[in-house]
Amino acid sequence: MAETETQTHDDIKALTFEQALDALEKIVDDLERGDVPLDQSIRIYERGEALKAHCEKLLKAAEDKVEKIRLSRDGKPAGVEPLDPE
């Protein structure tokens, strides 16, 4: 992978889930239109794969947080345990 492609994919790490999902939807729209040159289609498809992986990672982290919530006897949240570091 070229250095500029690595830098392009590195910026994904800073995106929120919503930002990454919006970018992924734009890529899907661009590819579905079919008017993107082949070499550009390949590059944006690769970026789409990186965005998809980032969204999956953020969703997994959110699921982990929800699972860590402990309920007290009266059904109210008693606290949240921090996520285990990866």
Biopython code that builds the backbone (N, CA, C, O; Angstrom):
import numpy as np
from Bio.PDB.StructureBuilder import StructureBuilder

atoms = [
    (1, "MET", "N", (0.854, -1.182, 0.000)),
    (1, "MET", "CA", (0.000, 0.000, 0.000)),
    (1, "MET", "C", (0.892, 1.235, 0.000)),
    (1, "MET", "O", (1.867, 1.299, 0.748)),
    (2, "ALA", "N", (0.568, 2.191, -0.817)),
    (2, "ALA", "CA", (1.342, 3.414, -0.917)),
    (2, "ALA", "C", (1.198, 4.242, 0.347)),
    (2, "ALA", "O", (0.234, 4.092, 1.098)),
    (3, "GLU", "N", (2.165, 5.113, 0.571)),
    (3, "GLU", "CA", (2.142, 5.938, 1.780)),
    (3, "GLU", "C", (0.894, 6.802, 1.855)),
    (3, "GLU", "O", (0.316, 6.948, 2.932)),
    (4, "THR", "N", (0.463, 7.380, 0.730)),
    (4, "THR", "CA", (-0.732, 8.231, 0.764)),
    (4, "THR", "C", (-1.974, 7.413, 1.095)),
    (4, "THR", "O", (-2.882, 7.915, 1.757)),
    (5, "GLU", "N", (-2.029, 6.143, 0.639)),
    (5, "GLU", "CA", (-3.161, 5.298, 0.968)),
    (5, "GLU", "C", (-3.167, 4.977, 2.454)),
    (5, "GLU", "O", (-4.228, 4.962, 3.078)),
    (6, "THR", "N", (-1.997, 4.721, 3.029)),
    (6, "THR", "CA", (-1.894, 4.462, 4.463)),
    (6, "THR", "C", (-2.355, 5.679, 5.242)),
    (6, "THR", "O", (-3.110, 5.546, 6.205)),
    (7, "GLN", "N", (-1.917, 6.849, 4.847)),
    (7, "GLN", "CA", (-2.328, 8.072, 5.517)),
    (7, "GLN", "C", (-3.832, 8.266, 5.388)),
    (7, "GLN", "O", (-4.484, 8.692, 6.341)),
    (8, "THR", "N", (-4.389, 7.960, 4.223)),
    (8, "THR", "CA", (-5.822, 8.101, 3.999)),
    (8, "THR", "C", (-6.588, 7.188, 4.940)),
    (8, "THR", "O", (-7.601, 7.594, 5.510)),
    (9, "HIS", "N", (-6.116, 5.958, 5.110)),
    (9, "HIS", "CA", (-6.798, 5.016, 5.989)),
    (9, "HIS", "C", (-6.551, 5.341, 7.457)),
    (9, "HIS", "O", (-7.406, 5.053, 8.294)),
    (10, "ASP", "N", (-5.421, 5.927, 7.788)),
    (10, "ASP", "CA", (-5.131, 6.300, 9.176)),
    (10, "ASP", "C", (-6.102, 7.357, 9.684)),
    (10, "ASP", "O", (-6.405, 7.386, 10.877)),
    (11, "ASP", "N", (-6.593, 8.219, 8.812)),
    (11, "ASP", "CA", (-7.523, 9.262, 9.256)),
    (11, "ASP", "C", (-8.862, 8.681, 9.696)),
    (11, "ASP", "O", (-9.619, 9.336, 10.413)),
    (12, "ILE", "N", (-9.149, 7.475, 9.278)),
    (12, "ILE", "CA", (-10.414, 6.837, 9.637)),
    (12, "ILE", "C", (-10.497, 6.611, 11.140)),
    (12, "ILE", "O", (-11.582, 6.691, 11.716)),
    (13, "LYS", "N", (-9.370, 6.332, 11.781)),
    (13, "LYS", "CA", (-9.348, 6.062, 13.219)),
    (13, "LYS", "C", (-9.916, 7.213, 14.045)),
    (13, "LYS", "O", (-10.408, 6.990, 15.152)),
    (14, "ALA", "N", (-9.857, 8.424, 13.533)),
    (14, "ALA", "CA", (-10.333, 9.599, 14.265)),
    (14, "ALA", "C", (-11.826, 9.862, 14.053)),
    (14, "ALA", "O", (-12.396, 10.731, 14.712)),
    (15, "LEU", "N", (-12.464, 9.122, 13.142)),
    (15, "LEU", "CA", (-13.869, 9.364, 12.819)),
    (15, "LEU", "C", (-14.785, 8.755, 13.871)),
    (15, "LEU", "O", (-14.503, 7.697, 14.432)),
    (16, "THR", "N", (-15.888, 9.450, 14.123)),
    (16, "THR", "CA", (-16.936, 8.874, 14.960)),
    (16, "THR", "C", (-17.661, 7.819, 14.130)),
    (16, "THR", "O", (-17.465, 7.725, 12.918)),
    (17, "PHE", "N", (-18.493, 7.035, 14.791)),
    (17, "PHE", "CA", (-19.265, 6.020, 14.082)),
    (17, "PHE", "C", (-20.121, 6.666, 13.000)),
    (17, "PHE", "O", (-20.170, 6.186, 11.867)),
    (18, "GLU", "N", (-20.794, 7.760, 13.356)),
    (18, "GLU", "CA", (-21.686, 8.425, 12.411)),
    (18, "GLU", "C", (-20.920, 8.974, 11.209)),
    (18, "GLU", "O", (-21.386, 8.864, 10.075)),
    (19, "GLN", "N", (-19.745, 9.565, 11.450)),
    (19, "GLN", "CA", (-18.937, 10.094, 10.349)),
    (19, "GLN", "C", (-18.466, 8.970, 9.431)),
    (19, "GLN", "O", (-18.508, 9.104, 8.208)),
    (20, "ALA", "N", (-18.022, 7.873, 10.016)),
    (20, "ALA", "CA", (-17.548, 6.742, 9.222)),
    (20, "ALA", "C", (-18.691, 6.132, 8.417)),
    (20, "ALA", "O", (-18.508, 5.766, 7.256)),
    (21, "LEU", "N", (-19.856, 6.024, 9.024)),
    (21, "LEU", "CA", (-21.009, 5.463, 8.321)),
    (21, "LEU", "C", (-21.432, 6.363, 7.162)),
    (21, "LEU", "O", (-21.763, 5.867, 6.085)),
    (22, "ASP", "N", (-21.425, 7.674, 7.370)),
    (22, "ASP", "CA", (-21.749, 8.613, 6.284)),
    (22, "ASP", "C", (-20.765, 8.472, 5.127)),
    (22, "ASP", "O", (-21.166, 8.451, 3.963)),
    (23, "ALA", "N", (-19.472, 8.376, 5.451)),
    (23, "ALA", "CA", (-18.445, 8.225, 4.413)),
    (23, "ALA", "C", (-18.632, 6.902, 3.666)),
    (23, "ALA", "O", (-18.475, 6.844, 2.447)),
    (24, "LEU", "N", (-18.964, 5.853, 4.399)),
    (24, "LEU", "CA", (-19.193, 4.548, 3.778)),
    (24, "LEU", "C", (-20.402, 4.587, 2.857)),
    (24, "LEU", "O", (-20.369, 4.012, 1.768)),
    (25, "GLU", "N", (-21.464, 5.255, 3.277)),
    (25, "GLU", "CA", (-22.662, 5.377, 2.431)),
    (25, "GLU", "C", (-22.352, 6.146, 1.152)),
    (25, "GLU", "O", (-22.870, 5.810, 0.088)),
    (26, "LYS", "N", (-21.517, 7.167, 1.244)),
    (26, "LYS", "CA", (-21.131, 7.928, 0.045)),
    (26, "LYS", "C", (-20.349, 7.040, -0.929)),
    (26, "LYS", "O", (-20.554, 7.096, -2.142)),
    (27, "ILE", "N", (-19.456, 6.226, -0.378)),
    (27, "ILE", "CA", (-18.682, 5.319, -1.223)),
    (27, "ILE", "C", (-19.607, 4.339, -1.935)),
    (27, "ILE", "O", (-19.456, 4.099, -3.133)),
    (28, "VAL", "N", (-20.554, 3.778, -1.210)),
    (28, "VAL", "CA", (-21.505, 2.842, -1.818)),
    (28, "VAL", "C", (-22.279, 3.530, -2.936)),
    (28, "VAL", "O", (-22.456, 2.961, -4.013)),
    (29, "ASP", "N", (-22.742, 4.755, -2.680)),
    (29, "ASP", "CA", (-23.469, 5.505, -3.709)),
    (29, "ASP", "C", (-22.598, 5.728, -4.941)),
    (29, "ASP", "O", (-23.054, 5.543, -6.069)),
    (30, "ASP", "N", (-21.340, 6.127, -4.724)),
    (30, "ASP", "CA", (-20.420, 6.374, -5.845)),
    (30, "ASP", "C", (-20.201, 5.104, -6.665)),
    (30, "ASP", "O", (-20.216, 5.141, -7.895)),
    (31, "LEU", "N", (-20.000, 3.984, -5.978)),
    (31, "LEU", "CA", (-19.756, 2.727, -6.688)),
    (31, "LEU", "C", (-21.009, 2.240, -7.411)),
    (31, "LEU", "O", (-20.918, 1.693, -8.510)),
    (32, "GLU", "N", (-22.165, 2.434, -6.807)),
    (32, "GLU", "CA", (-23.409, 2.003, -7.443)),
    (32, "GLU", "C", (-23.735, 2.805, -8.698)),
    (32, "GLU", "O", (-24.347, 2.288, -9.633)),
    (33, "ARG", "N", (-23.320, 4.074, -8.714)),
    (33, "ARG", "CA", (-23.561, 4.902, -9.908)),
    (33, "ARG", "C", (-22.818, 4.337, -11.109)),
    (33, "ARG", "O", (-23.298, 4.411, -12.240)),
    (34, "GLY", "N", (-21.647, 3.773, -10.854)),
    (34, "GLY", "CA", (-20.883, 3.143, -11.923)),
    (34, "GLY", "C", (-20.131, 4.090, -12.833)),
    (34, "GLY", "O", (-19.621, 3.659, -13.867)),
    (35, "ASP", "N", (-20.045, 5.359, -12.487)),
    (35, "ASP", "CA", (-19.349, 6.305, -13.352)),
    (35, "ASP", "C", (-17.956, 6.664, -12.823)),
    (35, "ASP", "O", (-17.362, 7.656, -13.245)),
    (36, "VAL", "N", (-17.445, 5.856, -11.905)),
    (36, "VAL", "CA", (-16.121, 6.090, -11.332)),
    (36, "VAL", "C", (-15.126, 5.216, -12.097)),
    (36, "VAL", "O", (-15.388, 4.031, -12.305)),
    (37, "PRO", "N", (-13.987, 5.781, -12.523)),
    (37, "PRO", "CA", (-12.984, 4.982, -13.224)),
    (37, "PRO", "C", (-12.529, 3.788, -12.377)),
    (37, "PRO", "O", (-12.544, 3.842, -11.147)),
    (38, "LEU", "N", (-12.129, 2.720, -13.053)),
    (38, "LEU", "CA", (-11.788, 1.474, -12.371)),
    (38, "LEU", "C", (-10.722, 1.655, -11.297)),
    (38, "LEU", "O", (-10.892, 1.161, -10.183)),
    (39, "ASP", "N", (-9.632, 2.345, -11.601)),
    (39, "ASP", "CA", (-8.561, 2.502, -10.602)),
    (39, "ASP", "C", (-9.059, 3.269, -9.376)),
    (39, "ASP", "O", (-8.677, 2.950, -8.251)),
    (40, "GLN", "N", (-9.896, 4.263, -9.584)),
    (40, "GLN", "CA", (-10.468, 5.009, -8.464)),
    (40, "GLN", "C", (-11.474, 4.143, -7.704)),
    (40, "GLN", "O", (-11.559, 4.224, -6.478)),
    (41, "SER", "N", (-12.231, 3.320, -8.422)),
    (41, "SER", "CA", (-13.182, 2.415, -7.778)),
    (41, "SER", "C", (-12.473, 1.476, -6.815)),
    (41, "SER", "O", (-12.961, 1.217, -5.715)),
    (42, "ILE", "N", (-11.326, 0.971, -7.231)),
    (42, "ILE", "CA", (-10.555, 0.067, -6.376)),
    (42, "ILE", "C", (-10.093, 0.795, -5.122)),
    (42, "ILE", "O", (-10.190, 0.255, -4.020)),
    (43, "ARG", "N", (-9.594, 2.012, -5.278)),
    (43, "ARG", "CA", (-9.120, 2.787, -4.119)),
    (43, "ARG", "C", (-10.257, 3.097, -3.153)),
    (43, "ARG", "O", (-10.097, 2.959, -1.940)),
    (44, "ILE", "N", (-11.401, 3.514, -3.683)),
    (44, "ILE", "CA", (-12.494, 3.860, -2.765)),
    (44, "ILE", "C", (-13.120, 2.611, -2.159)),
    (44, "ILE", "O", (-13.649, 2.663, -1.049)),
    (45, "TYR", "N", (-13.067, 1.483, -2.877)),
    (45, "TYR", "CA", (-13.544, 0.223, -2.299)),
    (45, "TYR", "C", (-12.666, -0.161, -1.108)),
    (45, "TYR", "O", (-13.171, -0.578, -0.065)),
    (46, "GLU", "N", (-11.345, -0.017, -1.270)),
    (46, "GLU", "CA", (-10.434, -0.317, -0.162)),
    (46, "GLU", "C", (-10.702, 0.596, 1.030)),
    (46, "GLU", "O", (-10.668, 0.151, 2.177)),
    (47, "ARG", "N", (-10.965, 1.858, 0.762)),
    (47, "ARG", "CA", (-11.300, 2.787, 1.850)),
    (47, "ARG", "C", (-12.622, 2.367, 2.505)),
    (47, "ARG", "O", (-12.771, 2.441, 3.725)),
    (48, "GLY", "N", (-13.566, 1.931, 1.688)),
    (48, "GLY", "CA", (-14.835, 1.451, 2.221)),
    (48, "GLY", "C", (-14.649, 0.260, 3.153)),
    (48, "GLY", "O", (-15.310, 0.166, 4.187)),
    (49, "GLU", "N", (-13.759, -0.638, 2.791)),
    (49, "GLU", "CA", (-13.463, -1.784, 3.658)),
    (49, "GLU", "C", (-12.874, -1.313, 4.985)),
    (49, "GLU", "O", (-13.216, -1.848, 6.039)),
    (50, "ALA", "N", (-11.995, -0.319, 4.938)),
    (50, "ALA", "CA", (-11.406, 0.221, 6.171)),
    (50, "ALA", "C", (-12.477, 0.920, 7.020)),
    (50, "ALA", "O", (-12.473, 0.806, 8.245)),
    (51, "LEU", "N", (-13.383, 1.636, 6.370)),
    (51, "LEU", "CA", (-14.476, 2.297, 7.090)),
    (51, "LEU", "C", (-15.401, 1.272, 7.732)),
    (51, "LEU", "O", (-15.839, 1.451, 8.869)),
    (52, "LYS", "N", (-15.698, 0.204, 7.011)),
    (52, "LYS", "CA", (-16.558, -0.861, 7.535)),
    (52, "LYS", "C", (-15.923, -1.493, 8.769)),
    (52, "LYS", "O", (-16.605, -1.725, 9.768)),
    (53, "ALA", "N", (-14.633, -1.772, 8.706)),
    (53, "ALA", "CA", (-13.936, -2.369, 9.850)),
    (53, "ALA", "C", (-13.956, -1.424, 11.049)),
    (53, "ALA", "O", (-14.122, -1.861, 12.188)),
    (54, "HIS", "N", (-13.787, -0.129, 10.788)),
    (54, "HIS", "CA", (-13.813, 0.862, 11.871)),
    (54, "HIS", "C", (-15.199, 0.908, 12.514)),
    (54, "HIS", "O", (-15.308, 0.953, 13.740)),
    (55, "CYS", "N", (-16.252, 0.896, 11.706)),
    (55, "CYS", "CA", (-17.617, 0.902, 12.236)),
    (55, "CYS", "C", (-17.869, -0.348, 13.081)),
    (55, "CYS", "O", (-18.466, -0.264, 14.154)),
    (56, "GLU", "N", (-17.417, -1.495, 12.601)),
    (56, "GLU", "CA", (-17.586, -2.739, 13.353)),
    (56, "GLU", "C", (-16.860, -2.675, 14.690)),
    (56, "GLU", "O", (-17.380, -3.143, 15.703)),
    (57, "LYS", "N", (-15.667, -2.102, 14.700)),
    (57, "LYS", "CA", (-14.894, -1.973, 15.938)),
    (57, "LYS", "C", (-15.625, -1.068, 16.936)),
    (57, "LYS", "O", (-15.706, -1.384, 18.123)),
    (58, "LEU", "N", (-16.153, 0.052, 16.450)),
    (58, "LEU", "CA", (-16.874, 0.970, 17.329)),
    (58, "LEU", "C", (-18.163, 0.344, 17.861)),
    (58, "LEU", "O", (-18.522, 0.555, 19.019)),
    (59, "LEU", "N", (-18.856, -0.420, 17.026)),
    (59, "LEU", "CA", (-20.073, -1.099, 17.482)),
    (59, "LEU", "C", (-19.749, -2.147, 18.540)),
    (59, "LEU", "O", (-20.474, -2.286, 19.525)),
    (60, "LYS", "N", (-18.666, -2.881, 18.334)),
    (60, "LYS", "CA", (-18.250, -3.889, 19.312)),
    (60, "LYS", "C", (-17.908, -3.227, 20.641)),
    (60, "LYS", "O", (-18.263, -3.744, 21.701)),
    (61, "ALA", "N", (-17.228, -2.096, 20.594)),
    (61, "ALA", "CA", (-16.891, -1.381, 21.828)),
    (61, "ALA", "C", (-18.159, -0.923, 22.544)),
    (61, "ALA", "O", (-18.236, -0.990, 23.771)),
    (62, "ALA", "N", (-19.148, -0.459, 21.791)),
    (62, "ALA", "CA", (-20.411, -0.033, 22.397)),
    (62, "ALA", "C", (-21.138, -1.218, 23.019)),
    (62, "ALA", "O", (-21.692, -1.107, 24.113)),
    (63, "GLU", "N", (-21.137, -2.344, 22.328)),
    (63, "GLU", "CA", (-21.764, -3.544, 22.874)),
    (63, "GLU", "C", (-21.071, -3.982, 24.163)),
    (63, "GLU", "O", (-21.729, -4.376, 25.126)),
    (64, "ASP", "N", (-19.749, -3.910, 24.174)),
    (64, "ASP", "CA", (-18.987, -4.276, 25.369)),
    (64, "ASP", "C", (-19.344, -3.375, 26.538)),
    (64, "ASP", "O", (-19.466, -3.846, 27.669)),
    (65, "LYS", "N", (-19.512, -2.087, 26.279)),
    (65, "LYS", "CA", (-19.887, -1.154, 27.348)),
    (65, "LYS", "C", (-21.251, -1.500, 27.917)),
    (65, "LYS", "O", (-21.449, -1.483, 29.132)),
    (66, "VAL", "N", (-22.195, -1.815, 27.031)),
    (66, "VAL", "CA", (-23.539, -2.154, 27.483)),
    (66, "VAL", "C", (-23.501, -3.413, 28.350)),
    (66, "VAL", "O", (-24.186, -3.488, 29.370)),
    (67, "GLU", "N", (-22.707, -4.392, 27.948)),
    (67, "GLU", "CA", (-22.604, -5.625, 28.710)),
    (67, "GLU", "C", (-21.965, -5.412, 30.076)),
    (67, "GLU", "O", (-22.212, -6.189, 30.998)),
    (68, "LYS", "N", (-21.161, -4.387, 30.219)),
    (68, "LYS", "CA", (-20.466, -4.126, 31.481)),
    (68, "LYS", "C", (-21.354, -3.418, 32.504)),
    (68, "LYS", "O", (-21.011, -3.341, 33.683)),
    (69, "ILE", "N", (-22.492, -2.903, 32.051)),
    (69, "ILE", "CA", (-23.377, -2.191, 32.980)),
    (69, "ILE", "C", (-23.945, -3.197, 33.976)),
    (69, "ILE", "O", (-24.476, -4.239, 33.593)),
    (70, "ARG", "N", (-23.827, -2.877, 35.218)),
    (70, "ARG", "CA", (-24.352, -3.736, 36.278)),
    (70, "ARG", "C", (-25.633, -3.115, 36.833)),
    (70, "ARG", "O", (-25.716, -1.899, 37.006)),
    (71, "LEU", "N", (-26.612, -3.943, 37.106)),
    (71, "LEU", "CA", (-27.868, -3.459, 37.657)),
    (71, "LEU", "C", (-27.923, -3.763, 39.148)),
    (71, "LEU", "O", (-27.505, -4.830, 39.597)),
    (72, "SER", "N", (-28.447, -2.806, 39.902)),
    (72, "SER", "CA", (-28.648, -3.015, 41.329)),
    (72, "SER", "C", (-29.905, -3.859, 41.537)),
    (72, "SER", "O", (-30.577, -4.203, 40.565)),
    (73, "ARG", "N", (-30.227, -4.190, 42.755)),
    (73, "ARG", "CA", (-31.398, -5.030, 43.046)),
    (73, "ARG", "C", (-32.696, -4.394, 42.579)),
    (73, "ARG", "O", (-33.636, -5.107, 42.229)),
    (74, "ASP", "N", (-32.768, -3.066, 42.567)),
    (74, "ASP", "CA", (-34.004, -2.409, 42.136)),
    (74, "ASP", "C", (-34.044, -2.150, 40.625)),
    (74, "ASP", "O", (-34.948, -1.476, 40.132)),
    (75, "GLY", "N", (-33.063, -2.686, 39.896)),
    (75, "GLY", "CA", (-33.067, -2.584, 38.447)),
    (75, "GLY", "C", (-32.422, -1.334, 37.884)),
    (75, "GLY", "O", (-32.449, -1.104, 36.675)),
    (76, "LYS", "N", (-31.837, -0.522, 38.765)),
    (76, "LYS", "CA", (-31.179, 0.701, 38.299)),
    (76, "LYS", "C", (-29.693, 0.430, 38.091)),
    (76, "LYS", "O", (-29.108, -0.389, 38.800)),
    (77, "PRO", "N", (-29.074, 1.116, 37.118)),
    (77, "PRO", "CA", (-27.636, 0.908, 36.909)),
    (77, "PRO", "C", (-26.849, 1.233, 38.168)),
    (77, "PRO", "O", (-27.012, 2.298, 38.764)),
    (78, "ALA", "N", (-26.000, 0.306, 38.560)),
    (78, "ALA", "CA", (-25.185, 0.498, 39.756)),
    (78, "ALA", "C", (-23.819, 1.051, 39.396)),
    (78, "ALA", "O", (-23.075, 1.472, 40.282)),
    (79, "GLY", "N", (-23.482, 1.060, 38.151)),
    (79, "GLY", "CA", (-22.185, 1.561, 37.714)),
    (79, "GLY", "C", (-21.749, 0.869, 36.460)),
    (79, "GLY", "O", (-22.323, -0.140, 36.051)),
    (80, "VAL", "N", (-20.754, 1.407, 35.869)),
    (80, "VAL", "CA", (-20.215, 0.851, 34.642)),
    (80, "VAL", "C", (-18.754, 0.531, 34.881)),
    (80, "VAL", "O", (-17.991, 1.370, 35.360)),
    (81, "GLU", "N", (-18.373, -0.691, 34.542)),
    (81, "GLU", "CA", (-16.976, -1.079, 34.657)),
    (81, "GLU", "C", (-16.240, -0.598, 33.403)),
    (81, "GLU", "O", (-16.810, -0.621, 32.311)),
    (82, "PRO", "N", (-15.003, -0.170, 33.542)),
    (82, "PRO", "CA", (-14.254, 0.226, 32.343)),
    (82, "PRO", "C", (-14.011, -0.963, 31.443)),
    (82, "PRO", "O", (-13.925, -2.101, 31.903)),
    (83, "LEU", "N", (-13.902, -0.687, 30.149)),
    (83, "LEU", "CA", (-13.610, -1.742, 29.191)),
    (83, "LEU", "C", (-12.189, -2.247, 29.417)),
    (83, "LEU", "O", (-11.303, -1.492, 29.817)),
    (84, "ASP", "N", (-11.993, -3.519, 29.157)),
    (84, "ASP", "CA", (-10.649, -4.074, 29.223)),
    (84, "ASP", "C", (-9.859, -3.518, 28.049)),
    (84, "ASP", "O", (-10.366, -3.483, 26.928)),
    (85, "PRO", "N", (-8.617, -3.079, 28.287)),
    (85, "PRO", "CA", (-7.824, -2.570, 27.155)),
    (85, "PRO", "C", (-7.491, -3.703, 26.193)),
    (85, "PRO", "O", (-7.308, -4.850, 26.602)),
    (86, "GLU", "N", (-7.416, -3.366, 24.913)),
    (86, "GLU", "CA", (-7.123, -4.373, 23.891)),
    (86, "GLU", "C", (-5.657, -4.668, 23.849)),
    (86, "GLU", "O", (-5.217, -5.494, 23.049)),
]
sb = StructureBuilder()
sb.init_structure("model")
sb.init_model(0)
sb.init_chain("A")
sb.init_seg("    ")
for serial, (resi, resn, name, xyz) in enumerate(atoms, 1):
    if name == "N":
        sb.init_residue(resn, " ", resi, " ")
    sb.init_atom(name, np.array(xyz, "f"), 0.0, 1.0, " ", f" {name:<3s}", serial, name[0])
structure = sb.get_structure()
